[in-house]
């Protein structure tokens, strides 16, 4: 398999390879493995949340309401700090 990288990313890969003593191919393989593990965890989380909504264990909220709640929590945390 061949992977094409833009110049900036290829330079960064070479720098990491030099710093770590690992080959670029090994770094790419590790990065892709980590990416797919994280993607699988995200998919499981989304599936679980969707099942909770479908079963009635959780109720969806409006996006504007979610943003308002997030801002409230953030502001409260900042006031405590």
ROLUMTOR-511958 format. One record per atom (N, C-alpha, C): residue in three letters; x, y, z. Coordinates in pm, whole numbers, padded with zeros to 5 digits, always signed. Atoms other than C-alpha are relative to their C-alpha. Layout:
BEGIN
ALAXYZ...
//
This chain:
BEGIN
UNK+00085-00117+00000UNK+00000+00000+00000UNK+00090+00124+00000UNK-00073-00125+00007UNK+00120+00348-00078UNK-00083+00110+00063UNK+00067-00112-00064UNK+00037+00659+00122UNK+00065+00128-00051UNK-00051-00129+00046UNK+00071+01009-00020UNK-00022+00103+00109UNK+00009-00104-00102UNK+00146+01289+00225UNK+00041+00132-00061UNK-00045-00131+00047UNK+00169+01660+00166UNK+00140+00027+00059UNK-00139-00026-00037UNK+00515+01811+00210UNK+00016+00026+00150UNK-00008-00034-00141UNK+00450+01950+00558UNK-00012-00125+00087UNK+00022+00122-00078UNK+00318+01619+00692UNK+00117-00098-00018UNK-00114+00087+00025UNK+00601+01425+00529UNK+00122+00047+00080UNK-00110-00055-00079UNK+00853+01659+00695UNK-00016-00032+00148UNK+00026+00030-00142UNK+00689+01614+01034UNK+00021-00147+00029UNK-00021+00144-00017UNK+00690+01238+00988UNK+00149-00032+00006UNK-00144+00023+00000UNK+01060+01242+00907UNK+00064+00050+00129UNK-00053-00053-00126UNK+01130+01458+01213UNK-00029-00095+00116UNK+00036+00095-00105UNK+00941+01216+01439UNK+00080-00129-00012UNK-00080+00122+00022UNK+01120+00922+01285UNK+00143+00022+00051UNK-00136-00030-00045UNK+01456+01089+01353UNK+00006+00012+00153UNK+00002-00017-00146UNK+01360+01182+01712UNK-00018-00132+00073UNK+00034+00123-00071UNK+01225+00839+01801UNK+00086-00118-00040UNK-00080+00113+00048UNK+01458+00619+01601UNK-00085-00109-00063UNK+00091+00096+00063UNK+01158+00444+01449UNK-00018+00040-00145UNK+00019-00028+00141UNK+01093+00414+01081UNK-00133+00068-00028UNK+00125-00067+00036UNK+00829+00627+00910UNK-00115-00099-00018UNK+00107+00099+00021UNK+00634+00313+00810UNK-00057-00049+00133UNK+00045+00045-00132UNK+00621+00199+01174UNK-00084+00107+00069UNK+00077-00109-00059UNK+00503+00541+01290UNK-00138+00012-00064UNK+00129-00008+00069UNK+00231+00549+01026UNK-00089-00116+00042UNK+00079+00117-00041UNK+00118+00195+01117UNK-00055+00020+00140UNK+00047-00025-00137UNK+00098+00289+01487UNK-00108+00108+00003UNK+00099-00109+00004UNK-00088+00611+01409UNK-00133-00050-00055UNK+00125+00053+00059UNK-00341+00429+01191UNK-00069-00097+00096UNK+00059+00093-00096UNK-00390+00155+01451UNK-00070+00078+00111UNK+00062-00083-00104UNK-00456+00420+01716UNK-00124+00071-00050UNK+00116-00067+00058UNK-00692+00604+01485UNK-00119-00094-00007UNK+00111+00095+00013UNK-00899+00293+01417UNK-00052-00047+00135UNK+00046+00033-00134UNK-00910+00203+01787UNK-00091+00109+00054UNK+00081-00114-00046UNK-01039+00550+01869UNK-00131+00008-00077UNK+00121-00001+00082UNK-01286+00533+01582UNK-00098-00108+00048UNK+00085+00108-00051UNK-01419+00200+01716UNK-00063+00040+00133UNK+00055-00045-00129UNK-01459+00347+02068UNK-00107+00106-00021UNK+00098-00105+00029UNK-01640+00649+01926UNK-00128-00061-00055UNK+00117+00067+00056UNK-01870+00425+01724UNK-00081-00072+00108UNK+00068+00069-00111UNK-01949+00217+02035UNK-00075+00100+00087UNK+00064-00102-00081UNK-02025+00532+02233UNK-00124+00055-00069UNK+00115-00052+00074UNK-02253+00670+01962UNK-00112-00103-00007UNK+00101+00105+00004UNK-02431+00336+01926UNK-00070-00013+00134UNK+00057+00010-00134UNK-02481+00319+02303UNK-00094+00116+00028UNK+00086-00118-00023UNK-02618+00673+02318UNK-00128-00009-00083UNK+00117+00014+00087UNK-02849+00604+02024UNK-00097-00102+00058UNK+00085+00103-00061UNK-02977+00286+02192UNK-00071+00054+00124UNK+00063-00059-00119UNK-03041+00483+02513UNK-00116+00090-00039UNK+00108-00086+00046UNK-03249+00734+02321UNK-00115-00085-00054UNK+00103+00085+00059UNK-03435+00464+02128UNK-00080-00075+00107UNK+00068+00078-00104UNK-03516+00270+02447UNK-00073+00089+00100UNK+00064-00092-00092UNK-03632+00582+02631UNK+00078+00023+00128UNK-00082-00022-00119UNK-03353+00569+02892UNK+00056+00141+00004UNK-00051-00137+00009UNK-03235+00909+02773UNK-00086+00076-00099UNK+00077-00085+00091UNK-03406+01201+02603UNK+00093+00096-00071UNK-00083-00096+00072UNK-03247+01407+02329UNK-00040+00142+00038UNK+00032-00140-00024UNK-03222+01782+02381UNK+00037+00079-00125UNK-00022-00089+00112UNK-03226+02063+02130UNK+00144+00049+00000UNK-00137-00047+00012UNK-02888+02180+02002UNK+00023+00133+00069UNK-00015-00130-00067UNK-02944+02536+02124UNK-00001-00016+00151UNK+00007+00026-00144UNK-03036+02404+02468UNK+00130-00064+00048UNK-00127+00064-00035UNK-02724+02184+02473UNK+00111+00103+00008UNK-00102-00105+00000UNK-02506+02483+02386UNK-00016+00091+00121UNK+00027-00085-00117UNK-02671+02694+02657UNK+00049-00068+00127UNK-00043+00075-00118UNK-02610+02422+02918UNK+00152-00010+00007UNK-00146+00008+00003UNK-02249+02382+02809UNK+00063+00133+00041UNK-00052-00132-00037UNK-02188+02756+02836UNK-00019+00026+00149UNK+00024-00017-00143UNK-02346+02760+03183UNK+00103-00076+00082UNK-00097+00082-00072UNK-02121+02479+03302UNK+00141+00058-00012UNK-00131-00058+00022UNK-01813+02640+03150UNK+00016+00126+00084UNK-00005-00123-00079UNK-01893+02975+03312UNK+00012-00031+00150UNK-00005+00038-00142UNK-01950+02807+03650UNK+00139-00052+00037UNK-00135+00051-00026UNK-01615+02626+03627UNK+00100+00114+00003UNK-00091-00115+00003UNK-01437+02950+03539UNK-00012+00085+00126UNK+00021-00078-00121UNK-01592+03126+03838UNK+00064-00070+00120UNK-00060+00077-00111UNK-01468+02846+04069UNK+00152+00005-00003UNK-00148+00004+00014UNK-01112+02866+03934UNK+00068+00124+00047
//
